Amino acid sequence: MPPPRLTALASARARLLLALVAGLARWGAGAGSVRLAGGLTLGGLFPVHARGAAGRACGPLKKEQGVHRLEAMLYALDRVNADPALLPGVRLGARLLDTCSRDTYALEQALSFVQALIQGRGDGHDAVRCPGGAPPLRAAPPERVVAVVGASASSVSIMVANVLRLFAIPQISYASTAPELSDSTRYDFFSRVVPPDSYQAQAMVDIVRALGWNYVSTLASEGNYGESGVEAFVQISREAGGVCIAQSIKIPREPRPGEFNKVIKRLMETPNARGIIIFANEDDIRRVLEATRQANLTGHFLWVGSDSWGSKISPILSLEDVAVGAITILPKRASIDGFDQYFMTRSLENNRRNIWFAEFWEENFNCKLTSSGNQADDSVRKCTGEERIGQDSAYEQEGKVQFVIDAVYAIAHALHSMHQALCPGHLGLCPAMEPTDGRTLLQYIRAVRFNGSAGTPVMFNENGDAPGRYDIFQYQATNGSAHSGGYQVVGQWAEALRLDVEALLWSGGQREVPTSLCSLPCGPGERKKMVKGVPCCWHCEACDGYRFQVDEFTCESCPGDMRPMPNHTGCRPTPVVRLTWASPWAALPLLLAVLGIMATTTVVGTFVRHNDTPIVRASGRELSYVLLTGIFLIYAITFLMVAEPGAAVCAARRLFLGLGTTLSYSALLTKTNRIYRIFEQGKRSVTPPPFISPTSQLVITFSLTSLQVVGVIAWLGAQPPHSVIDYEEQRTVDPEQARGVLKCDMSDLSLIGCLGYSLLLMVTCTVYAVKARGVPETFNEAKPIGFTMYTTCIIWLAFVPIFFGTAQSAEKIYIQTTTLTVSLSLSASVSLGMLYVPKTYVILFHPEQNVQKRKRSLKATTTAAAPPKGEEKEDPK
């Protein structure tokens, strides 16, 4: 029994409706209803007529959605009453009403269902007084409706459910799918044998994701069905992730002219969102397709339609080319053969219980009945009554017939279970079920489980919703013709999607699934740079330079010893290079070094062989051998510079790179200084200057050289030599050109530092060569030494900009090594060529000139060095 507080509340609200119901009873009789007598009466709400124009409640007859469904309930009641195993001894009656597809009209109609309850709670007829004291005429008491089947539209069901719950009358809908009706706190007496749109929305989200779409727009008719359906789709897609809504557009209930053209224009503001999720009524669907054709956008949009589109022909009639490829969804259903046999045998004679059947007859056969009361129309033939449905007119079972039958059977099974529990062993109704308590009946309705008319289980969850089972269709062209095409089943959904993607056929006959993406997938080596606020939209940013793609959102730099792969999806080791013996860059240095060593060896051999000849003695044998040793080391350093770097090679480079030049320039400096001091001393005195003996010269030379050796040894002790791989030296802009350079741990500055002392000696020697330029060449080597130093300075002046100017070049290791070795070889060649090649030539090819000259005193030599003004020098020959 209901709680006292709820009973009082319901009674109070019922009294407020009493006056309205009294008038509705009279009006309802005029409007008409289908009545079947029975011990328990079921109510029924069906859209027998469409919504009326302005000022009229009802419009034209709806043959399929109205009459087919109403007849389905009558058919189901006949079968239940004929089944001895179901409700034995109890006959189900009915009162079926027309909602005229309008929620307010349906509410007025539904109030007649509670009329008996209101009158039962009133004061009877004691308050009724007739003029003259005559007794009032007592009409037959209204039927007590125990449950209601209906309504069709969600908006109608919502309006009716708000009234029926006040009087604890259970309601089962056969077509209302709005998610709002799943709220058991507001619609606790409402149930339905069709799944709510939340399941449908889930199925549509699964379809969108299965097709690989992530950017779609939604289109909804104004009202509970369209708006709640889209709301459910948006919410589920947001929770599931991976699908973004480009636009959500609502079609007004009363669209203005040009409204649908504006809708298409708005959809084209986001042209990448080709997928359109549409929850709309048939008329709105049709007008959207018409506007699409007018905008010349046939084939652009990819429609995903709800069950209001389903597999219907009417929304796409003459618009098949625009609808090709549309995927639609429909609750899983089957055609009930028993109903087809029942309905096709209905006639005006055997179906008098349906007060709207005569109107259906006229509409179906396009004729007029003489009993209609209308004037005869010559253009419309008269009905004979012998017409047959399916023979003289087209017939196809309406899609919701199965669910109407299941709704009636759900109530019948619930009543049967309730009867067995409250009236055990009792045939017919017992006092416990008179009257039938709605709350108790609701519990039995929610507990039913049986195989429905199509063989599928019928059951309800705690919210009164049926399980979601859908067929998925696609409208496909046949033989390239859209007009001869049809709907093909391409999948199913029952808590999980099963979609045959290979069976899909899109506009233009293509099999590949079209895209509906905000942004195309990024290629290998590109990261997604997300657009703020739109998680499905991004810009693709290349992982350029030395960066590689870590994941779809991140680029990172490769480690220093690695470079990215060609597609920047990972890193790979950077190749290591060095100057090899076979390199073209080594060819010239090695050639010069080999020739230089051969020439030096020839000179040394010649000097050793002719060691006691005048030319050799006059050239200063001791310093000459030191100088030639330095020249030999200069040529030899080329081989160390080309050899593969290692600890030993790097130590040898440090030691010998500056040793050869230091030895050479120390000897030249000592020799030049000796000559300069001799002739400067001769200008002032006949006494020879100190330290001009061969031994002194060697001591000076080796002392100067020792500074270089000591410095290098200290460097070797402080920083032991080793080879390194320098990955920065050839880290070019293009990673494909990047190389690691295997080299000794000597920077450019330390390399120049090795040669710095030698360059200092060279400059000093050049200064003395300039000072001694006035000494007669007959008596010394000052001028050849001068020319040697001038040329050497020019070589090294050219070397410095080349060496440092190529520091950023990708070929740095080759250019700098080649420049250094060639410069060293050239400077050695200049010294060898200027100082010793002429002497060797004379010794070998003109031995007659290799004879002792007459000795001259120091005074004579000094005088010769500075002849009086106007006098010529003595001819040496």
JOJO-V559405 format. One record per pair of residues at least 6 apart in sequence whose ideal C-beta (glycine too) atoms are under 8 Angstrom apart, sorted by sequence separation. I is the first residue (numbers start at 0). GAP is how many residues later the second one is. If there is no record, write none. Layout:
{{I;GAP} {I;GAP}}
This chain:
{{51;6} {52;6} {60;6} {79;6} {98;6} {99;6} {129;6} {149;6} {150;6} {163;6} {180;6} {207;6} {219;6} {236;6} {266;6} {291;6} {302;6} {308;6} {315;6} {350;6} {353;6} {360;6} {361;6} {367;6} {369;6} {375;6} {386;6} {388;6} {422;6} {450;6} {451;6} {459;6} {460;6} {477;6} {490;6} {491;6} {504;6} {505;6} {521;6} {530;6} {542;6} {548;6} {549;6} {557;6} {563;6} {564;6} {578;6} {579;6} {609;6} {642;6} {680;6} {689;6} {690;6} {731;6} {776;6} {805;6} {808;6} {866;6} {50;7} {51;7} {79;7} {98;7} {128;7} {149;7} {163;7} {179;7} {219;7} {236;7} {251;7} {277;7} {315;7} {361;7} {418;7} {422;7} {449;7} {450;7} {458;7} {476;7} {477;7} {490;7} {503;7} {505;7} {506;7} {529;7} {530;7} {547;7} {563;7} {564;7} {578;7} {680;7} {729;7} {730;7} {774;7} {776;7} {841;7} {842;7} {1;8} {49;8} {50;8} {127;8} {172;8} {207;8} {236;8} {250;8} {279;8} {291;8} {314;8} {360;8} {367;8} {421;8} {448;8} {449;8} {457;8} {458;8} {476;8} {477;8} {490;8} {505;8} {529;8} {530;8} {546;8} {547;8} {562;8} {563;8} {615;8} {680;8} {729;8} {745;8} {771;8} {774;8} {841;8} {855;8} {48;9} {49;9} {96;9} {150;9} {180;9} {219;9} {250;9} {266;9} {291;9} {347;9} {367;9} {422;9} {448;9} {475;9} {489;9} {490;9} {501;9} {503;9} {518;9} {528;9} {546;9} {547;9} {561;9} {562;9} {580;9} {606;9} {639;9} {679;9} {690;9} {729;9} {772;9} {805;9} {806;9} {863;9} {33;10} {48;10} {49;10} {80;10} {98;10} {149;10} {160;10} {219;10} {277;10} {315;10} {347;10} {361;10} {418;10} {421;10} {422;10} {447;10} {448;10} {456;10} {474;10} {475;10} {489;10} {527;10} {528;10} {546;10} {547;10} {561;10} {562;10} {610;10} {677;10} {729;10} {771;10} {772;10} {805;10} {863;10} {48;11} {49;11} {80;11} {97;11} {124;11} {159;11} {180;11} {218;11} {233;11} {345;11} {357;11} {418;11} {421;11} {447;11} {474;11} {475;11} {527;11} {528;11} {545;11} {546;11} {561;11} {562;11} {677;11} {726;11} {729;11} {48;12} {49;12} {79;12} {96;12} {147;12} {217;12} {250;12} {367;12} {369;12} {447;12} {474;12} {475;12} {500;12} {518;12} {527;12} {528;12} {542;12} {544;12} {545;12} {558;12} {560;12} {561;12} {639;12} {640;12} {676;12} {728;12} {47;13} {48;13} {96;13} {124;13} {347;13} {357;13} {366;13} {367;13} {368;13} {455;13} {473;13} {474;13} {489;13} {517;13} {526;13} {527;13} {554;13} {557;13} {560;13} {639;13} {726;13} {768;13} {771;13} {772;13} {801;13} {802;13} {805;13} {47;14} {156;14} {181;14} {233;14} {248;14} {357;14} {365;14} {366;14} {367;14} {368;14} {418;14} {445;14} {472;14} {473;14} {489;14} {525;14} {526;14} {540;14} {606;14} {677;14} {725;14} {726;14} {728;14} {771;14} {46;15} {76;15} {96;15} {176;15} {180;15} {217;15} {365;15} {366;15} {367;15} {417;15} {444;15} {472;15} {487;15} {525;15} {676;15} {724;15} {725;15} {76;16} {147;16} {156;16} {175;16} {181;16} {217;16} {366;16} {445;16} {472;16} {473;16} {517;16} {521;16} {525;16} {526;16} {547;16} {636;16} {639;16} {724;16} {768;16} {769;16} {802;16} {48;17} {76;17} {94;17} {172;17} {176;17} {178;17} {248;17} {308;17} {310;17} {366;17} {471;17} {472;17} {487;17} {518;17} {522;17} {524;17} {525;17} {545;17} {546;17} {547;17} {606;17} {639;17} {673;17} {724;17} {725;17} {768;17} {801;17} {802;17} {46;18} {47;18} {94;18} {157;18} {170;18} {172;18} {173;18} {175;18} {176;18} {177;18} {178;18} {229;18} {248;18} {309;18} {364;18} {417;18} {421;18} {445;18} {470;18} {471;18} {517;18} {518;18} {521;18} {524;18} {545;18} {606;18} {673;18} {723;18} {724;18} {46;19} {47;19} {156;19} {169;19} {170;19} {171;19} {172;19} {173;19} {174;19} {176;19} {177;19} {178;19} {246;19} {308;19} {309;19} {310;19} {471;19} {516;19} {517;19} {518;19} {548;19} {636;19} {722;19} {723;19} {768;19} {45;20} {73;20} {155;20} {157;20} {160;20} {168;20} {170;20} {171;20} {172;20} {173;20} {176;20} {246;20} {284;20} {302;20} {309;20} {366;20} {470;20} {471;20} {517;20} {518;20} {519;20} {547;20} {548;20} {635;20} {636;20} {722;20} {723;20} {764;20} {765;20} {768;20} {798;20} {72;21} {147;21} {149;21} {151;21} {156;21} {167;21} {169;21} {171;21} {172;21} {304;21} {306;21} {347;21} {361;21} {414;21} {470;21} {471;21} {518;21} {542;21} {546;21} {547;21} {548;21} {603;21} {606;21} {722;21} {723;21} {768;21} {798;21} {46;22} {47;22} {73;22} {118;22} {146;22} {147;22} {148;22} {150;22} {151;22} {152;22} {153;22} {157;22} {164;22} {178;22} {246;22} {302;22} {303;22} {304;22} {305;22} {306;22} {360;22} {364;22} {417;22} {469;22} {526;22} {547;22} {721;22} {722;22} {45;23} {72;23} {118;23} {145;23} {146;23} {147;23} {148;23} {149;23} {151;23} {152;23} {153;23} {154;23} {157;23} {164;23} {176;23} {226;23} {246;23} {284;23} {297;23} {301;23} {302;23} {303;23} {304;23} {305;23} {306;23} {363;23} {417;23} {420;23} {468;23} {469;23} {524;23} {525;23} {529;23} {547;23} {632;23} {636;23} {673;23} {720;23} {721;23} {765;23} {852;23} {45;24} {119;24} {144;24} {145;24} {146;24} {147;24} {148;24} {149;24} {150;24} {151;24} {153;24} {156;24} {164;24} {225;24} {245;24} {263;24} {284;24} {297;24} {301;24} {302;24} {303;24} {304;24} {306;24} {468;24} {469;24} {524;24} {526;24} {527;24} {543;24} {603;24} {635;24} {720;24} {764;24} {765;24} {798;24} {115;25} {146;25} {148;25} {150;25} {161;25} {163;25} {164;25} {225;25} {262;25} {275;25} {277;25} {298;25} {301;25} {302;25} {303;25} {363;25} {467;25} {468;25} {523;25} {526;25} {527;25} {542;25} {602;25} {634;25} {797;25} {43;26} {69;26} {115;26} {153;26} {160;26} {163;26} {245;26} {246;26} {273;26} {274;26} {275;26} {277;26} {279;26} {281;26} {288;26} {292;26} {298;26} {360;26} {414;26} {417;26} {467;26} {526;26} {541;26} {632;26} {633;26} {670;26} {718;26} {765;26} {45;27} {114;27} {115;27} {116;27} {153;27} {215;27} {217;27} {245;27} {259;27} {263;27} {267;27} {273;27} {274;27} {275;27} {276;27} {277;27} {278;27} {280;27} {281;27} {288;27} {364;27} {413;27} {416;27} {466;27} {467;27} {471;27} {526;27} {632;27} {633;27} {669;27} {672;27} {761;27} {765;27} {795;27} {115;28} {160;28} {196;28} {200;28} {204;28} {213;28} {214;28} {215;28} {216;28} {219;28} {221;28} {259;28} {262;28} {263;28} {273;28} {275;28} {277;28} {279;28} {285;28} {292;28} {364;28} {466;28} {476;28} {526;28} {599;28} {603;28} {631;28} {794;28} {43;29} {115;29} {157;29} {160;29} {199;29} {203;29} {207;29} {213;29} {214;29} {215;29} {216;29} {217;29} {219;29} {220;29} {221;29} {250;29} {254;29} {267;29} {270;29} {274;29} {278;29} {279;29} {285;29} {289;29} {292;29} {363;29} {414;29} {473;29} {475;29} {479;29} {629;29} {630;29} {111;30} {201;30} {212;30} {213;30} {215;30} {216;30} {217;30} {218;30} {219;30} {220;30} {221;30} {222;30} {259;30} {260;30} {263;30} {264;30} {281;30} {284;30} {285;30} {288;30} {291;30} {413;30} {416;30} {473;30} {521;30} {629;30} {632;30} {633;30} {669;30} {761;30} {762;30} {41;31} {113;31} {196;31} {200;31} {204;31} {208;31} {214;31} {216;31} {217;31} {219;31} {221;31} {259;31} {263;31} {277;31} {284;31} {285;31} {413;31} {416;31} {473;31} {599;31} {600;31} {629;31} {669;31} {761;31} {794;31} {795;31} {65;32} {112;32} {196;32} {199;32} {200;32} {204;32} {216;32} {218;32} {220;32} {254;32} {281;32} {476;32} {599;32} {629;32} {794;32} {156;33} {208;33} {250;33} {260;33} {263;33} {281;33} {285;33} {288;33} {413;33} {629;33} {630;33} {197;34} {200;34} {201;34} {208;34} {260;34} {266;34} {288;34} {410;34} {413;34} {628;34} {629;34} {665;34} {666;34} {669;34} {761;34} {41;35} {112;35} {196;35} {200;35} {204;35} {207;35} {347;35} {409;35} {412;35} {595;35} {596;35} {599;35} {629;35} {665;35} {668;35} {791;35} {794;35} {33;36} {348;36} {626;36} {629;36} {665;36} {250;37} {347;37} {412;37} {625;37} {626;37} {629;37} {758;37} {35;38} {109;38} {197;38} {204;38} {346;38} {409;38} {595;38} {596;38} {662;38} {665;38} {791;38} {61;39} {524;39} {595;39} {596;39} {665;39} {790;39} {791;39} {33;40} {57;40} {409;40} {625;40} {626;40} {35;41} {58;41} {346;41} {408;41} {625;41} {626;41} {57;42} {58;42} {524;42} {525;42} {592;42} {661;42} {662;42} {711;42} {787;42} {37;43} {56;43} {345;43} {408;43} {523;43} {524;43} {591;43} {592;43} {661;43} {787;43} {790;43} {57;44} {179;44} {218;44} {232;44} {343;44} {408;44} {523;44} {524;44} {622;44} {626;44} {56;45} {105;45} {343;45} {523;45} {592;45} {177;46} {232;46} {342;46} {343;46} {405;46} {591;46} {592;46} {658;46} {661;46} {710;46} {787;46} {57;47} {177;47} {229;47} {404;47} {405;47} {622;47} {786;47} {787;47} {51;48} {56;48} {94;48} {176;48} {179;48} {218;48} {404;48} {409;48} {589;48} {622;48} {48;49} {50;49} {109;49} {113;49} {178;49} {229;49} {408;49} {588;49} {589;49} {658;49} {707;49} {784;49} {39;50} {41;50} {43;50} {45;50} {47;50} {49;50} {50;50} {51;50} {92;50} {94;50} {102;50} {105;50} {109;50} {113;50} {116;50} {177;50} {178;50} {216;50} {228;50} {339;50} {401;50} {409;50} {657;50} {658;50} {706;50} {707;50} {783;50} {784;50} {38;51} {39;51} {40;51} {41;51} {42;51} {43;51} {44;51} {45;51} {46;51} {47;51} {48;51} {49;51} {50;51} {98;51} {100;51} {112;51} {177;51} {343;51} {401;51} {619;51} {751;51} {783;51} {37;52} {38;52} {39;52} {40;52} {41;52} {42;52} {43;52} {44;52} {45;52} {46;52} {47;52} {48;52} {98;52} {100;52} {102;52} {106;52} {110;52} {113;52} {176;52} {178;52} {226;52} {342;52} {401;52} {405;52} {588;52} {589;52} {37;53} {38;53} {39;53} {40;53} {41;53} {42;53} {43;53} {45;53} {46;53} {98;53} {102;53} {105;53} {106;53} {109;53} {113;53} {178;53} {216;53} {225;53} {588;53} {658;53} {36;54} {37;54} {38;54} {40;54} {42;54} {44;54} {46;54} {98;54} {101;54} {105;54} {109;54} {224;54} {225;54} {342;54} {654;54} {657;54} {780;54} {783;54} {37;55} {100;55} {102;55} {103;55} {113;55} {214;55} {225;55} {339;55} {747;55} {35;56} {36;56} {37;56} {102;56} {106;56} {112;56} {216;56} {224;56} {585;56} {747;56} {35;57} {98;57} {214;57} {215;57} {218;57} {339;57} {654;57} {703;57} {34;58} {35;58} {214;58} {216;58} {217;58} {218;58} {219;58} {220;58} {338;58} {653;58} {34;59} {35;59} {215;59} {216;59} {217;59} {218;59} {219;59} {220;59} {747;59} {33;60} {34;60} {214;60} {215;60} {216;60} {217;60} {218;60} {219;60} {220;60} {33;61} {34;61} {44;61} {215;61} {217;61} {218;61} {335;61} {580;61} {653;61} {654;61} {32;62} {33;62} {212;62} {334;62} {338;62} {578;62} {579;62} {653;62} {32;63} {220;63} {578;63} {32;64} {44;64} {210;64} {32;65} {44;65} {335;65} {650;65} {30;66} {31;66} {157;66} {332;66} {334;66} {335;66} {338;66} {577;66} {30;67} {42;67} {207;67} {332;67} {334;67} {577;67} {653;67} {154;68} {333;68} {652;68} {747;68} {27;69} {153;69} {154;69} {207;69} {218;69} {329;69} {332;69} {335;69} {750;69} {42;70} {153;70} {154;70} {332;70} {650;70} {742;70} {153;71} {622;71} {649;71} {738;71} {740;71} {152;72} {330;72} {621;72} {625;72} {649;72} {740;72} {203;73} {620;73} {621;73} {646;73} {649;73} {736;73} {153;74} {619;74} {622;74} {646;74} {648;74} {621;75} {622;75} {625;75} {646;75} {72;76} {621;76} {646;76} {228;77} {619;77} {645;77} {778;77} {30;78} {622;78} {644;78} {731;78} {32;79} {729;80} {26;81} {27;81} {196;82} {729;82} {778;82} {68;83} {224;83} {728;83} {729;83} {23;84} {27;84} {728;84} {778;85} {777;86} {778;86} {23;87} {24;87} {64;87} {23;88} {215;88} {310;88} {775;88} {212;89} {309;89} {775;89} {20;90} {24;90} {653;90} {774;90} {19;91} {20;91} {23;91} {652;91} {773;91} {653;92} {668;92} {675;92} {773;92} {20;93} {652;93} {664;93} {671;93} {678;93} {16;94} {20;94} {649;94} {656;94} {660;94} {648;95} {649;95} {661;95} {665;95} {668;95} {672;95} {675;95} {777;95} {207;96} {649;96} {657;96} {661;96} {664;96} {668;96} {671;96} {675;96} {678;96} {16;97} {20;97} {206;97} {644;97} {656;97} {657;97} {660;97} {664;97} {667;97} {671;97} {674;97} {775;97} {643;98} {644;98} {656;98} {777;98} {644;99} {657;99} {661;99} {668;99} {675;99} {13;100} {17;100} {203;100} {653;100} {657;100} {660;100} {664;100} {671;100} {674;100} {775;100} {16;101} {660;101} {678;101} {40;102} {42;102} {203;102} {13;103} {14;103} {40;103} {41;103} {44;103} {13;104} {17;104} {40;104} {41;104} {42;104} {43;104} {44;104} {45;104} {46;104} {40;105} {41;105} {42;105} {43;105} {44;105} {45;105} {46;105} {68;105} {674;105} {14;106} {39;106} {41;106} {42;106} {43;106} {44;106} {45;106} {46;106} {68;106} {199;106} {674;106} {675;106} {13;107} {14;107} {41;107} {42;107} {44;107} {199;107} {674;107} {34;108} {46;109} {196;109} {10;110} {670;110} {671;110} {44;111} {671;113} {670;114} {44;115} {337;115} {24;117} {335;117} {667;117} {335;118} {333;119} {206;120} {333;120} {667;120} {332;121} {333;121} {667;121} {206;122} {331;122} {333;122} {331;124} {203;125} {42;126} {202;126} {199;129} {176;130} {199;131} {194;136} {193;137} {330;137} {331;137} {330;138} {331;138} {332;138} {330;139} {331;139} {329;140} {330;140} {328;141} {329;141} {328;142} {328;143} {329;143} {327;144} {328;144} {326;145} {327;145} {326;146} {327;146} {326;147} {327;147} {325;148} {324;149} {325;149} {575;149} {324;150} {323;151} {324;151} {13;152} {322;152} {323;152} {12;153} {13;153} {323;153} {573;153} {576;153} {319;155} {9;156} {8;157} {9;157} {319;157} {9;158} {323;158} {315;159} {322;159} {327;159} {331;160} {320;161} {323;161} {310;162} {319;162} {320;162} {331;162} {576;162} {618;162} {306;163} {309;163} {319;163} {326;163} {575;163} {576;163} {577;163} {660;163} {667;163} {328;164} {560;164} {573;164} {574;164} {575;164} {576;164} {577;164} {659;164} {663;164} {319;165} {573;165} {574;165} {575;165} {576;165} {577;165} {1;166} {560;166} {573;166} {575;166} {660;166} {559;167} {663;167} {559;168} {659;168} {565;170} {687;170} {563;171} {685;171} {562;172} {685;172} {562;173} {685;173} {562;175} {641;175} {310;176} {640;176} {681;176} {685;176} {326;177} {681;177} {324;179} {560;179} {640;179} {641;179} {681;179} {682;179} {324;180} {640;180} {677;180} {681;180} {324;181} {323;182} {324;182} {678;182} {682;182} {323;183} {637;183} {678;183} {681;183} {682;183} {636;184} {545;185} {637;186} {678;186} {636;187} {637;187} {544;188} {324;189} {545;189} {634;189} {544;190} {633;190} {634;190} {633;191} {545;192} {633;193} {634;193} {633;194} {630;197} {630;200} {630;201} {301;204} {626;204} {627;204} {193;206} {298;208} {626;208} {627;208} {193;209} {297;209} {298;209} {192;210} {301;212} {623;212} {192;213} {192;214} {301;214} {618;216} {192;217} {618;217} {190;219} {618;220} {615;223} {614;224} {174;225} {173;226} {584;226} {614;227} {615;227} {174;228} {588;228} {592;228} {599;228} {614;228} {173;229} {584;229} {588;229} {591;229} {595;229} {602;229} {606;229} {173;230} {584;230} {587;230} {591;230} {598;230} {612;230} {582;231} {173;232} {584;232} {585;232} {588;232} {592;232} {595;232} {599;232} {173;233} {584;233} {588;233} {591;233} {595;233} {598;233} {602;233} {606;233} {609;233} {172;234} {578;234} {587;234} {591;234} {602;234} {605;234} {614;234} {171;235} {577;235} {578;235} {614;235} {576;236} {588;236} {595;236} {613;236} {591;237} {602;237} {605;237} {612;237} {613;237} {171;238} {578;238} {598;238} {601;238} {605;238} {613;238} {171;239} {613;239} {273;240} {609;240} {169;241} {273;241} {274;241} {273;242} {272;243} {271;244} {271;245} {272;245} {271;246} {271;247} {151;248} {188;249} {188;253} {187;254} {190;254} {148;255} {190;255} {97;258} {148;258} {78;259} {148;259} {192;259} {148;262} {74;263} {71;264} {74;264} {77;264} {146;264} {145;265} {192;265} {202;265} {206;265} {198;266} {201;266} {71;267} {74;267} {146;267} {202;267} {70;268} {74;268} {169;268} {198;268} {199;268} {145;269} {167;269} {168;269} {190;269} {195;269} {198;269} {202;269} {167;270} {194;270} {199;270} {70;271} {166;271} {167;271} {169;271} {194;271} {198;271} {70;272} {169;272} {191;272} {193;272} {194;272} {195;272} {245;272} {171;273} {190;273} {191;273} {192;273} {194;273} {167;274} {189;274} {190;274} {191;274} {194;274} {243;274} {67;275} {70;275} {169;275} {194;275} {186;277} {183;278} {73;279} {183;279} {73;280} {182;280} {183;280} {181;281} {181;282} {70;283} {180;283} {181;283} {69;284} {206;284} {69;286} {206;286} {66;287} {205;287} {209;287} {66;289} {145;289} {209;289} {65;290} {66;290} {145;290} {202;290} {205;290} {206;290} {210;290} {243;290} {143;291} {146;291} {205;291} {209;291} {243;291} {143;292} {145;292} {206;292} {243;292} {66;293} {205;293} {242;293} {243;293} {146;294} {202;294} {240;294} {241;294} {60;295} {145;295} {62;297} {60;298} {146;298} {60;299} {62;300} {215;300} {62;301} {211;301} {214;301} {60;302} {210;302} {212;302} {213;302} {214;302} {59;303} {211;303} {212;303} {213;303} {214;303} {212;304} {213;304} {210;305} {211;305} {47;308} {207;308} {35;317} {34;318} {33;319} {33;320} {91;320} {33;321} {214;321} {32;322} {33;322} {213;322} {214;322} {31;323} {91;323} {31;324} {86;325} {89;325} {71;326} {85;326} {85;327} {71;328} {75;328} {79;328} {86;328} {67;329} {68;329} {71;329} {75;329} {79;329} {86;329} {89;329} {67;330} {74;330} {85;330} {68;331} {72;331} {76;331} {63;332} {68;332} {71;332} {72;332} {75;332} {79;332} {86;332} {64;333} {67;333} {71;333} {75;333} {63;334} {72;334} {64;335} {68;335} {72;335} {88;337} {88;338} {89;338} {87;339} {88;339} {89;339} {88;340} {41;366} {41;369} {39;375} {38;389} {39;389} {38;390} {39;393} {39;396} {0;436} {1;437} {0;438}}
